């Protein structure tokens, strides 16, 4: 009697982050600088860049 695996039963929800200044959507971008990968959050409207979406507040 085979059932569905535990991972297939979980639901995946993505969270959208909104910029408090202009109301634009914040997306995560990956940059390659000085031989290192950097993940930065950027607002689509005002082009503001922070380290993570929580830093926009």
N, C-alpha and C positions, 0 to 999 in steps of 0.2 A: 504494500500500500504506500505509494509514493505521494508525498504532499509537496506543496510549494515551499521553497527554501525561505528562511527568515528574511534574507535580503530582498527577495522579490515581493514580499508583503509590505515593505515599508514604502511610504509615499515620500517623494522628493519635492520639496518646495523651495523655489529660489526667492530670495528677498530682494526687492527693489529699494534702492536708496535714493532719496530726494535731497537735493541741495537746499539748505535753509535760506540761502541768500536770493537765488534766482528761480528756484523751483525746477531746475533741470535734473535729469537723471544722472546718477553717479555710476560710472563703470570702472572696473578694474582693468588696468593695462600692464603689460609686462615689457620692461625696457632692459636692454643689454648695455650696461655702462661699465667701463674700466674692468672688463672681464668678469662682471658679476651680473646676475639676473636680479632686477628690482621690480617688485609689484607695487604699483602706485594707483591710487584712486583719482579719477579725473571727472570733473563735471562737464557734460556735453555742451551746455549753454555758455557758461562763463569761463570755461577752460581752466578753472582753478584746480591745482594738483595738491593732494595731500598723501600721507603715507597709507592711510586706511580710511574707509568711509566714516568711521566714528569721529575722526578728527575734524570733520566739517562743522560740527556743532560748536 
